[in-house]
Amino acid sequence: MDEYGQAYYTIAQHEREMTRMETVNRRWFIAFLIVLAMLFATNIGWVIYESQFQDVVITQDGYSDGNGTNVFNGTGEFSYGDSRQSDD
């Protein structure tokens, strides 16, 4: 060790550590590519699965009776209060 507490390493030790780090980095990169490919594969699978169903469009006629009550298809009422009132 030198006077600052830093250890000296030989070139062989440095090269060995760099080789080890490169190997680990390569493994992480390959794992990342595999996960990315799996993500695309599952997304494509879901698109193919969902494309077999027909799109269903439902149109509902709705109106308001003017008192803040919305009536949908004449089957039910949802009262949200008078929309003309202020929150004061």
Biopython code that builds the backbone (N, CA, C, O; Angstrom):
import numpy as np
from Bio.PDB.StructureBuilder import StructureBuilder

atoms = [
    (1, "MET", "N", (0.837, -1.180, 0.000)),
    (1, "MET", "CA", (0.000, 0.000, 0.000)),
    (1, "MET", "C", (0.877, 1.237, 0.000)),
    (1, "MET", "O", (1.992, 1.249, 0.521)),
    (2, "ASP", "N", (0.327, 2.272, -0.605)),
    (2, "ASP", "CA", (1.090, 3.504, -0.609)),
    (2, "ASP", "C", (0.714, 4.355, 0.596)),
    (2, "ASP", "O", (-0.031, 3.914, 1.472)),
    (3, "GLU", "N", (1.226, 5.560, 0.632)),
    (3, "GLU", "CA", (0.989, 6.418, 1.793)),
    (3, "GLU", "C", (-0.450, 6.893, 1.909)),
    (3, "GLU", "O", (-0.848, 7.383, 2.966)),
    (4, "TYR", "N", (-1.260, 6.758, 0.824)),
    (4, "TYR", "CA", (-2.660, 7.179, 0.862)),
    (4, "TYR", "C", (-3.614, 6.009, 1.136)),
    (4, "TYR", "O", (-4.831, 6.188, 1.132)),
    (5, "GLY", "N", (-3.079, 4.852, 1.364)),
    (5, "GLY", "CA", (-3.897, 3.694, 1.678)),
    (5, "GLY", "C", (-4.442, 2.967, 0.461)),
    (5, "GLY", "O", (-5.326, 2.120, 0.591)),
    (6, "GLN", "N", (-3.927, 3.284, -0.719)),
    (6, "GLN", "CA", (-4.382, 2.626, -1.936)),
    (6, "GLN", "C", (-3.483, 1.438, -2.234)),
    (6, "GLN", "O", (-2.260, 1.509, -2.109)),
    (7, "ALA", "N", (-4.128, 0.336, -2.634)),
    (7, "ALA", "CA", (-3.359, -0.865, -2.919)),
    (7, "ALA", "C", (-2.891, -0.842, -4.370)),
    (7, "ALA", "O", (-3.559, -0.293, -5.246)),
    (8, "TYR", "N", (-1.747, -1.442, -4.600)),
    (8, "TYR", "CA", (-1.226, -1.566, -5.953)),
    (8, "TYR", "C", (-1.652, -2.907, -6.525)),
    (8, "TYR", "O", (-1.590, -3.933, -5.848)),
    (9, "TYR", "N", (-2.082, -2.886, -7.776)),
    (9, "TYR", "CA", (-2.470, -4.120, -8.447)),
    (9, "TYR", "C", (-1.600, -4.294, -9.679)),
    (9, "TYR", "O", (-1.206, -3.328, -10.332)),
    (10, "THR", "N", (-1.316, -5.534, -9.971)),
    (10, "THR", "CA", (-0.542, -5.807, -11.171)),
    (10, "THR", "C", (-1.463, -5.749, -12.383)),
    (10, "THR", "O", (-2.685, -5.776, -12.243)),
    (11, "ILE", "N", (-0.887, -5.671, -13.546)),
    (11, "ILE", "CA", (-1.658, -5.651, -14.789)),
    (11, "ILE", "C", (-2.448, -6.947, -14.939)),
    (11, "ILE", "O", (-3.579, -6.924, -15.426)),
    (12, "ALA", "N", (-1.879, -8.061, -14.534)),
    (12, "ALA", "CA", (-2.566, -9.353, -14.641)),
    (12, "ALA", "C", (-3.821, -9.368, -13.772)),
    (12, "ALA", "O", (-4.862, -9.869, -14.196)),
    (13, "GLN", "N", (-3.729, -8.822, -12.559)),
    (13, "GLN", "CA", (-4.912, -8.765, -11.698)),
    (13, "GLN", "C", (-5.978, -7.852, -12.306)),
    (13, "GLN", "O", (-7.168, -8.166, -12.276)),
    (14, "HIS", "N", (-5.541, -6.724, -12.855)),
    (14, "HIS", "CA", (-6.492, -5.798, -13.478)),
    (14, "HIS", "C", (-7.175, -6.454, -14.677)),
    (14, "HIS", "O", (-8.395, -6.356, -14.815)),
    (15, "GLU", "N", (-6.429, -7.107, -15.529)),
    (15, "GLU", "CA", (-6.999, -7.769, -16.706)),
    (15, "GLU", "C", (-7.966, -8.880, -16.299)),
    (15, "GLU", "O", (-8.995, -9.068, -16.947)),
    (16, "ARG", "N", (-7.651, -9.607, -15.246)),
    (16, "ARG", "CA", (-8.529, -10.676, -14.772)),
    (16, "ARG", "C", (-9.863, -10.095, -14.300)),
    (16, "ARG", "O", (-10.926, -10.642, -14.596)),
    (17, "GLU", "N", (-9.798, -8.987, -13.567)),
    (17, "GLU", "CA", (-11.028, -8.341, -13.098)),
    (17, "GLU", "C", (-11.840, -7.767, -14.258)),
    (17, "GLU", "O", (-13.069, -7.851, -14.250)),
    (18, "MET", "N", (-11.181, -7.193, -15.240)),
    (18, "MET", "CA", (-11.882, -6.645, -16.399)),
    (18, "MET", "C", (-12.545, -7.756, -17.203)),
    (18, "MET", "O", (-13.661, -7.586, -17.693)),
    (19, "THR", "N", (-11.871, -8.885, -17.341)),
    (19, "THR", "CA", (-12.448, -10.020, -18.057)),
    (19, "THR", "C", (-13.667, -10.542, -17.320)),
    (19, "THR", "O", (-14.682, -10.860, -17.939)),
    (20, "ARG", "N", (-13.573, -10.629, -16.011)),
    (20, "ARG", "CA", (-14.711, -11.086, -15.210)),
    (20, "ARG", "C", (-15.893, -10.114, -15.341)),
    (20, "ARG", "O", (-17.037, -10.549, -15.478)),
    (21, "MET", "N", (-15.627, -8.812, -15.301)),
    (21, "MET", "CA", (-16.678, -7.814, -15.422)),
    (21, "MET", "C", (-17.324, -7.867, -16.816)),
    (21, "MET", "O", (-18.543, -7.738, -16.936)),
    (22, "GLU", "N", (-16.529, -8.054, -17.848)),
    (22, "GLU", "CA", (-17.072, -8.162, -19.201)),
    (22, "GLU", "C", (-17.980, -9.382, -19.332)),
    (22, "GLU", "O", (-19.015, -9.321, -19.995)),
    (23, "THR", "N", (-17.597, -10.477, -18.707)),
    (23, "THR", "CA", (-18.421, -11.681, -18.751)),
    (23, "THR", "C", (-19.754, -11.457, -18.048)),
    (23, "THR", "O", (-20.801, -11.857, -18.559)),
    (24, "VAL", "N", (-19.723, -10.830, -16.896)),
    (24, "VAL", "CA", (-20.957, -10.548, -16.152)),
    (24, "VAL", "C", (-21.841, -9.589, -16.936)),
    (24, "VAL", "O", (-23.053, -9.787, -17.014)),
    (25, "ASN", "N", (-21.242, -8.546, -17.520)),
    (25, "ASN", "CA", (-22.014, -7.591, -18.316)),
    (25, "ASN", "C", (-22.649, -8.262, -19.524)),
    (25, "ASN", "O", (-23.792, -7.959, -19.866)),
    (26, "ARG", "N", (-21.940, -9.152, -20.165)),
    (26, "ARG", "CA", (-22.475, -9.876, -21.319)),
    (26, "ARG", "C", (-23.673, -10.738, -20.893)),
    (26, "ARG", "O", (-24.675, -10.807, -21.605)),
    (27, "ARG", "N", (-23.565, -11.384, -19.744)),
    (27, "ARG", "CA", (-24.687, -12.199, -19.255)),
    (27, "ARG", "C", (-25.911, -11.336, -18.968)),
    (27, "ARG", "O", (-27.030, -11.719, -19.308)),
    (28, "TRP", "N", (-25.707, -10.167, -18.341)),
    (28, "TRP", "CA", (-26.834, -9.263, -18.074)),
    (28, "TRP", "C", (-27.464, -8.775, -19.366)),
    (28, "TRP", "O", (-28.687, -8.674, -19.456)),
    (29, "PHE", "N", (-26.648, -8.470, -20.371)),
    (29, "PHE", "CA", (-27.168, -8.000, -21.647)),
    (29, "PHE", "C", (-27.989, -9.086, -22.332)),
    (29, "PHE", "O", (-29.049, -8.796, -22.887)),
    (30, "ILE", "N", (-27.525, -10.316, -22.304)),
    (30, "ILE", "CA", (-28.275, -11.426, -22.895)),
    (30, "ILE", "C", (-29.577, -11.638, -22.144)),
    (30, "ILE", "O", (-30.611, -11.890, -22.762)),
    (31, "ALA", "N", (-29.544, -11.540, -20.811)),
    (31, "ALA", "CA", (-30.776, -11.679, -20.023)),
    (31, "ALA", "C", (-31.759, -10.569, -20.373)),
    (31, "ALA", "O", (-32.962, -10.814, -20.466)),
    (32, "PHE", "N", (-31.258, -9.346, -20.567)),
    (32, "PHE", "CA", (-32.118, -8.230, -20.955)),
    (32, "PHE", "C", (-32.760, -8.487, -22.308)),
    (32, "PHE", "O", (-33.955, -8.244, -22.479)),
    (33, "LEU", "N", (-31.992, -8.972, -23.267)),
    (33, "LEU", "CA", (-32.549, -9.265, -24.592)),
    (33, "LEU", "C", (-33.619, -10.351, -24.519)),
    (33, "LEU", "O", (-34.628, -10.272, -25.220)),
    (34, "ILE", "N", (-33.410, -11.356, -23.686)),
    (34, "ILE", "CA", (-34.398, -12.425, -23.538)),
    (34, "ILE", "C", (-35.688, -11.878, -22.943)),
    (34, "ILE", "O", (-36.776, -12.202, -23.419)),
    (35, "VAL", "N", (-35.577, -11.055, -21.910)),
    (35, "VAL", "CA", (-36.768, -10.467, -21.282)),
    (35, "VAL", "C", (-37.494, -9.548, -22.259)),
    (35, "VAL", "O", (-38.724, -9.545, -22.304)),
    (36, "LEU", "N", (-36.754, -8.773, -23.035)),
    (36, "LEU", "CA", (-37.363, -7.892, -24.025)),
    (36, "LEU", "C", (-38.092, -8.695, -25.099)),
    (36, "LEU", "O", (-39.190, -8.320, -25.510)),
    (37, "ALA", "N", (-37.498, -9.790, -25.556)),
    (37, "ALA", "CA", (-38.148, -10.655, -26.542)),
    (37, "ALA", "C", (-39.408, -11.287, -25.960)),
    (37, "ALA", "O", (-40.412, -11.424, -26.659)),
    (38, "MET", "N", (-39.363, -11.674, -24.677)),
    (38, "MET", "CA", (-40.557, -12.245, -24.042)),
    (38, "MET", "C", (-41.664, -11.203, -23.937)),
    (38, "MET", "O", (-42.836, -11.538, -24.106)),
    (39, "LEU", "N", (-41.319, -9.948, -23.661)),
    (39, "LEU", "CA", (-42.307, -8.877, -23.590)),
    (39, "LEU", "C", (-43.002, -8.706, -24.937)),
    (39, "LEU", "O", (-44.230, -8.644, -24.999)),
    (40, "PHE", "N", (-42.225, -8.629, -26.013)),
    (40, "PHE", "CA", (-42.822, -8.491, -27.337)),
    (40, "PHE", "C", (-43.658, -9.717, -27.688)),
    (40, "PHE", "O", (-44.724, -9.579, -28.287)),
    (41, "ALA", "N", (-43.198, -10.903, -27.332)),
    (41, "ALA", "CA", (-43.946, -12.122, -27.648)),
    (41, "ALA", "C", (-45.288, -12.158, -26.923)),
    (41, "ALA", "O", (-46.298, -12.543, -27.513)),
    (42, "THR", "N", (-45.312, -11.764, -25.657)),
    (42, "THR", "CA", (-46.584, -11.777, -24.933)),
    (42, "THR", "C", (-47.529, -10.716, -25.467)),
    (42, "THR", "O", (-48.734, -10.952, -25.553)),
    (43, "ASN", "N", (-47.001, -9.540, -25.830)),
    (43, "ASN", "CA", (-47.858, -8.508, -26.406)),
    (43, "ASN", "C", (-48.452, -8.956, -27.739)),
    (43, "ASN", "O", (-49.638, -8.745, -27.990)),
    (44, "ILE", "N", (-47.648, -9.565, -28.582)),
    (44, "ILE", "CA", (-48.153, -10.072, -29.860)),
    (44, "ILE", "C", (-49.174, -11.170, -29.616)),
    (44, "ILE", "O", (-50.184, -11.246, -30.314)),
    (45, "GLY", "N", (-48.918, -12.021, -28.630)),
    (45, "GLY", "CA", (-49.877, -13.076, -28.294)),
    (45, "GLY", "C", (-51.224, -12.525, -27.870)),
    (45, "GLY", "O", (-52.267, -13.036, -28.280)),
    (46, "TRP", "N", (-51.208, -11.474, -27.043)),
    (46, "TRP", "CA", (-52.472, -10.866, -26.613)),
    (46, "TRP", "C", (-53.202, -10.204, -27.770)),
    (46, "TRP", "O", (-54.429, -10.274, -27.846)),
    (47, "VAL", "N", (-52.470, -9.565, -28.668)),
    (47, "VAL", "CA", (-53.109, -8.937, -29.831)),
    (47, "VAL", "C", (-53.774, -9.994, -30.696)),
    (47, "VAL", "O", (-54.897, -9.804, -31.162)),
    (48, "ILE", "N", (-53.093, -11.093, -30.908)),
    (48, "ILE", "CA", (-53.678, -12.181, -31.708)),
    (48, "ILE", "C", (-54.886, -12.770, -30.997)),
    (48, "ILE", "O", (-55.903, -13.042, -31.634)),
    (49, "TYR", "N", (-54.791, -12.969, -29.697)),
    (49, "TYR", "CA", (-55.908, -13.532, -28.935)),
    (49, "TYR", "C", (-57.115, -12.606, -28.969)),
    (49, "TYR", "O", (-58.237, -13.062, -29.186)),
    (50, "GLU", "N", (-56.901, -11.315, -28.757)),
    (50, "GLU", "CA", (-58.011, -10.367, -28.716)),
    (50, "GLU", "C", (-58.603, -10.116, -30.097)),
    (50, "GLU", "O", (-59.764, -9.718, -30.193)),
    (51, "SER", "N", (-57.845, -10.334, -31.166)),
    (51, "SER", "CA", (-58.353, -10.050, -32.503)),
    (51, "SER", "C", (-59.374, -11.082, -32.966)),
    (51, "SER", "O", (-60.052, -10.860, -33.970)),
    (52, "GLN", "N", (-59.498, -12.192, -32.268)),
    (52, "GLN", "CA", (-60.473, -13.196, -32.684)),
    (52, "GLN", "C", (-61.897, -12.825, -32.281)),
    (52, "GLN", "O", (-62.854, -13.418, -32.781)),
    (53, "PHE", "N", (-62.049, -11.853, -31.386)),
    (53, "PHE", "CA", (-63.368, -11.440, -30.946)),
    (53, "PHE", "C", (-63.860, -10.265, -31.783)),
    (53, "PHE", "O", (-63.074, -9.435, -32.240)),
    (54, "GLN", "N", (-65.169, -10.214, -31.973)),
    (54, "GLN", "CA", (-65.737, -9.105, -32.722)),
    (54, "GLN", "C", (-65.895, -7.906, -31.800)),
    (54, "GLN", "O", (-66.108, -8.045, -30.596)),
    (55, "ASP", "N", (-65.785, -6.736, -32.391)),
    (55, "ASP", "CA", (-66.023, -5.523, -31.636)),
    (55, "ASP", "C", (-67.524, -5.326, -31.482)),
    (55, "ASP", "O", (-68.272, -5.403, -32.456)),
    (56, "VAL", "N", (-67.956, -5.071, -30.253)),
    (56, "VAL", "CA", (-69.366, -4.853, -29.978)),
    (56, "VAL", "C", (-69.553, -3.380, -29.651)),
    (56, "VAL", "O", (-68.890, -2.838, -28.767)),
    (57, "VAL", "N", (-70.458, -2.745, -30.369)),
    (57, "VAL", "CA", (-70.739, -1.337, -30.140)),
    (57, "VAL", "C", (-72.153, -1.235, -29.586)),
    (57, "VAL", "O", (-73.107, -1.701, -30.208)),
    (58, "ILE", "N", (-72.280, -0.627, -28.419)),
    (58, "ILE", "CA", (-73.575, -0.447, -27.775)),
    (58, "ILE", "C", (-73.862, 1.047, -27.741)),
    (58, "ILE", "O", (-73.066, 1.832, -27.225)),
    (59, "THR", "N", (-74.992, 1.424, -28.290)),
    (59, "THR", "CA", (-75.386, 2.823, -28.293)),
    (59, "THR", "C", (-76.548, 2.995, -27.346)),
    (59, "THR", "O", (-77.559, 2.300, -27.454)),
    (60, "GLN", "N", (-76.406, 3.920, -26.418)),
    (60, "GLN", "CA", (-77.480, 4.190, -25.470)),
    (60, "GLN", "C", (-77.963, 5.615, -25.680)),
    (60, "GLN", "O", (-77.173, 6.553, -25.779)),
    (61, "ASP", "N", (-79.265, 5.750, -25.745)),
    (61, "ASP", "CA", (-79.850, 7.077, -25.833)),
    (61, "ASP", "C", (-80.133, 7.564, -24.423)),
    (61, "ASP", "O", (-80.771, 6.873, -23.629)),
    (62, "GLY", "N", (-79.666, 8.723, -24.131)),
    (62, "GLY", "CA", (-79.890, 9.270, -22.809)),
    (62, "GLY", "C", (-80.402, 10.686, -22.904)),
    (62, "GLY", "O", (-80.158, 11.386, -23.888)),
    (63, "TYR", "N", (-81.100, 11.095, -21.896)),
    (63, "TYR", "CA", (-81.594, 12.468, -21.866)),
    (63, "TYR", "C", (-81.660, 12.915, -20.425)),
    (63, "TYR", "O", (-81.590, 12.099, -19.506)),
    (64, "SER", "N", (-81.793, 14.185, -20.236)),
    (64, "SER", "CA", (-81.937, 14.759, -18.914)),
    (64, "SER", "C", (-83.291, 15.424, -18.824)),
    (64, "SER", "O", (-83.744, 16.066, -19.771)),
    (65, "ASP", "N", (-83.937, 15.269, -17.676)),
    (65, "ASP", "CA", (-85.267, 15.858, -17.537)),
    (65, "ASP", "C", (-85.210, 17.309, -17.094)),
    (65, "ASP", "O", (-86.249, 17.911, -16.820)),
    (66, "GLY", "N", (-84.004, 17.886, -17.017)),
    (66, "GLY", "CA", (-83.862, 19.284, -16.674)),
    (66, "GLY", "C", (-83.695, 19.552, -15.197)),
    (66, "GLY", "O", (-83.354, 20.675, -14.826)),
    (67, "ASN", "N", (-83.919, 18.577, -14.336)),
    (67, "ASN", "CA", (-83.776, 18.755, -12.888)),
    (67, "ASN", "C", (-82.501, 18.115, -12.344)),
    (67, "ASN", "O", (-82.356, 17.932, -11.135)),
    (68, "GLY", "N", (-81.592, 17.781, -13.235)),
    (68, "GLY", "CA", (-80.358, 17.140, -12.796)),
    (68, "GLY", "C", (-80.486, 15.637, -12.700)),
    (68, "GLY", "O", (-79.572, 14.984, -12.197)),
    (69, "THR", "N", (-81.579, 15.063, -13.161)),
    (69, "THR", "CA", (-81.759, 13.620, -13.140)),
    (69, "THR", "C", (-81.536, 13.095, -14.552)),
    (69, "THR", "O", (-82.211, 13.514, -15.492)),
    (70, "ASN", "N", (-80.596, 12.186, -14.694)),
    (70, "ASN", "CA", (-80.312, 11.599, -15.993)),
    (70, "ASN", "C", (-81.048, 10.279, -16.107)),
    (70, "ASN", "O", (-80.977, 9.451, -15.199)),
    (71, "VAL", "N", (-81.744, 10.074, -17.194)),
    (71, "VAL", "CA", (-82.499, 8.853, -17.408)),
    (71, "VAL", "C", (-81.909, 8.156, -18.630)),
    (71, "VAL", "O", (-81.837, 8.744, -19.709)),
    (72, "PHE", "N", (-81.494, 6.918, -18.464)),
    (72, "PHE", "CA", (-80.906, 6.162, -19.559)),
    (72, "PHE", "C", (-81.869, 5.083, -20.017)),
    (72, "PHE", "O", (-82.280, 4.242, -19.217)),
    (73, "ASN", "N", (-82.231, 5.095, -21.275)),
    (73, "ASN", "CA", (-83.081, 4.081, -21.898)),
    (73, "ASN", "C", (-84.412, 3.903, -21.180)),
    (73, "ASN", "O", (-85.089, 2.899, -21.401)),
    (74, "GLY", "N", (-84.799, 4.818, -20.351)),
    (74, "GLY", "CA", (-86.068, 4.707, -19.655)),
    (74, "GLY", "C", (-86.113, 3.608, -18.608)),
    (74, "GLY", "O", (-87.190, 3.306, -18.095)),
    (75, "THR", "N", (-84.972, 2.994, -18.269)),
    (75, "THR", "CA", (-84.980, 1.876, -17.332)),
    (75, "THR", "C", (-84.514, 2.265, -15.940)),
    (75, "THR", "O", (-84.766, 1.521, -14.992)),
    (76, "GLY", "N", (-83.853, 3.386, -15.779)),
    (76, "GLY", "CA", (-83.367, 3.742, -14.444)),
    (76, "GLY", "C", (-83.048, 5.205, -14.361)),
    (76, "GLY", "O", (-82.849, 5.860, -15.384)),
    (77, "GLU", "N", (-82.997, 5.721, -13.177)),
    (77, "GLU", "CA", (-82.693, 7.124, -12.959)),
    (77, "GLU", "C", (-81.478, 7.240, -12.052)),
    (77, "GLU", "O", (-81.348, 6.516, -11.065)),
    (78, "PHE", "N", (-80.608, 8.146, -12.395)),
    (78, "PHE", "CA", (-79.436, 8.420, -11.581)),
    (78, "PHE", "C", (-79.471, 9.892, -11.237)),
    (78, "PHE", "O", (-79.281, 10.733, -12.116)),
    (79, "SER", "N", (-79.705, 10.215, -10.012)),
    (79, "SER", "CA", (-79.842, 11.607, -9.608)),
    (79, "SER", "C", (-78.509, 12.151, -9.152)),
    (79, "SER", "O", (-77.916, 11.643, -8.200)),
    (80, "TYR", "N", (-78.036, 13.175, -9.824)),
    (80, "TYR", "CA", (-76.803, 13.847, -9.443)),
    (80, "TYR", "C", (-77.065, 15.243, -8.936)),
    (80, "TYR", "O", (-76.128, 16.015, -8.730)),
    (81, "GLY", "N", (-78.318, 15.578, -8.732)),
    (81, "GLY", "CA", (-78.667, 16.915, -8.268)),
    (81, "GLY", "C", (-78.805, 17.871, -9.429)),
    (81, "GLY", "O", (-78.470, 17.537, -10.566)),
    (82, "ASP", "N", (-79.285, 19.028, -9.149)),
    (82, "ASP", "CA", (-79.496, 20.028, -10.200)),
    (82, "ASP", "C", (-78.163, 20.604, -10.630)),
    (82, "ASP", "O", (-77.403, 21.113, -9.806)),
    (83, "SER", "N", (-77.883, 20.525, -11.902)),
    (83, "SER", "CA", (-76.598, 20.997, -12.415)),
    (83, "SER", "C", (-76.555, 22.519, -12.473)),
    (83, "SER", "O", (-75.488, 23.095, -12.685)),
    (84, "ARG", "N", (-77.678, 23.169, -12.292)),
    (84, "ARG", "CA", (-77.713, 24.638, -12.333)),
    (84, "ARG", "C", (-77.406, 25.248, -10.976)),
    (84, "ARG", "O", (-77.221, 26.462, -10.890)),
    (85, "GLN", "N", (-77.344, 24.460, -9.921)),
    (85, "GLN", "CA", (-77.065, 24.988, -8.589)),
    (85, "GLN", "C", (-75.570, 25.192, -8.427)),
    (85, "GLN", "O", (-74.773, 24.415, -8.955)),
    (86, "SER", "N", (-75.185, 26.229, -7.703)),
    (86, "SER", "CA", (-73.769, 26.460, -7.418)),
    (86, "SER", "C", (-73.418, 25.793, -6.102)),
    (86, "SER", "O", (-74.294, 25.413, -5.325)),
    (87, "ASP", "N", (-72.124, 25.658, -5.865)),
    (87, "ASP", "CA", (-71.652, 24.988, -4.644)),
    (87, "ASP", "C", (-71.509, 25.956, -3.480)),
    (87, "ASP", "O", (-70.912, 25.589, -2.468)),
    (88, "ASP", "N", (-72.022, 27.157, -3.575)),
    (88, "ASP", "CA", (-71.880, 28.156, -2.501)),
    (88, "ASP", "C", (-72.632, 27.774, -1.265)),
    (88, "ASP", "O", (-72.611, 28.509, -0.277)),
]
sb = StructureBuilder()
sb.init_structure("model")
sb.init_model(0)
sb.init_chain("A")
sb.init_seg("    ")
for serial, (resi, resn, name, xyz) in enumerate(atoms, 1):
    if name == "N":
        sb.init_residue(resn, " ", resi, " ")
    sb.init_atom(name, np.array(xyz, "f"), 0.0, 1.0, " ", f" {name:<3s}", serial, name[0])
structure = sb.get_structure()
